[in-house]
Amino acid sequence: MISAWLSTLSADNHAEIAMGSDPRRRVPRTDAVLADPRLVEATRTLGRALVKAVVADAQQRARDGEIDPGQVADHAVATLPRSAATLRPVINATGVVVHTNLGRAPLSQAAIDAVTTASGATDVEFDLETGRRARRGRGALAALAAAVPAAQGVHVVNNNAAALLLTAMTLAPGKEMIVSRGELIEIGDGFRLPELMTSTGARIREVGTTNRTHLRDYADAIGPDTGFVLKVHPSNYHVSGFTKTVPVRDLATLDAPLVVDIGSGLLSPHPLLPDEPDATTVLRHGADVVTASGDKLLGGPQAGLLFGTAELIDRLRRHPAARALRVDKMTLAALEATLAGPPTPVAQALSADVDTLRARAAALAAQLPGAEVVDCVAAVGGGGAPDVELPSAAISLPERCAAALRTGARAVVGRIEDGRCLLDLRTVAPEDDAALLEAVRACTS
Ligand SMILES: *Cc1c(COP(=O)(O)O)cnc(C)c1O
């Protein structure tokens, strides 16, 4: 630092000597660099501040002698970010269908198109026929009601955690929520359901034991302080052996509202996931309110879905805090298109036929010297169906490829297994095969 300052001083003192020979003197001025047509165009798409920062970095490199002053504009162009946001697209080759760290469910093209449309001015809360205010998100709510006819009422909030929060605030202020000790769960990243629920001021009344809870445990706990009975699907683990939980249809006989958190958002039974609860069945069995996530098995945007009796859903919707938990127009658009549109990428990944996956892997490996095709096992993920093993096929590469693939021009995330980098095709959309091939070629050549 000091030597740099001293050298600046000496350059100033001996300007006549430095002129023309000192590269720092030849670093072009910011305005001159920004006038480069390529950077003018970038300023239009990325904004002036981002482009200026890139130019300043290039100028500094020239001052430091790392690049030639004549290359400042070229260097700036080469290091421009791809977009004004730093989130980058990733090819999910992990074999985990709903990968939380990769943003859970990828949206269908129908949902992406709906988001693009809704991102401008839109009739989200306006009736174009009458010119009056209309119910916000009525299209998404109608699609949700059509998908779950067993629900008298539906509502959408920010995520499942928000759905639970709203339920606790509305149905149990200053009261108790009765929960089995076997269902006091931590979901991920230190997020504990009991802590979330009690943050509203409602109290948790634990009943039963870790492995066994009986109907009479709940019945004995019900009293004037009861807000509701809560049943939570322990979505990310499985207790086996000497266990007992009380089915929804039995809990529904108790003299208290029954709230069921089904977690992953199946709306009706899924043939491949027999142990995952679904909203329709749980409502038919007598639940008063059901909560679920929108971006797990439903395959839609982050959202909290609420289904239930007309009376309770109406109370939830009218709670003052509902406003703080409401979703954006883009979420409503993506949710509606997910429900009404073609099968989602999550549904396609779950149902993909393993022979088709093997054939895709073989076709790709044939064009990649050194790559092998291996059989492997994919998972549902997103804290869902922990026992389900999905037969799959992968391209197997040397382990060192994993880092190069992550940081390449088109980021690919695989998984490391037995010292190999596996690219599991179950979670790669078939239309991404060409991009996957190019990404692997770029880092193995
Ligand atoms: C995932 C999950 C949640 C949290 O859902 P978010 O949509 O991430 O807020 C809550 N309960 C269960 C059972 C879950 O599986």
The ligand as an ORCA input file, in Angstrom:
! r2SCAN-3c Opt
* xyz 0 1
  C     -41.072    -28.747      4.420
  C     -41.980    -28.826      5.577
  C     -42.361    -27.663      6.270
  C     -41.824    -26.299      5.900
  O     -42.354    -25.914      4.686
  P     -41.856    -24.561      3.967
  O     -42.747    -24.482      2.759
  O     -40.434    -24.762      3.644
  O     -42.070    -23.452      4.919
  C     -43.221    -27.792      7.341
  N     -43.701    -28.998      7.715
  C     -43.368    -30.135      7.066
  C     -43.929    -31.436      7.540
  C     -42.493    -30.091      5.970
  O     -42.165    -31.210      5.330
*
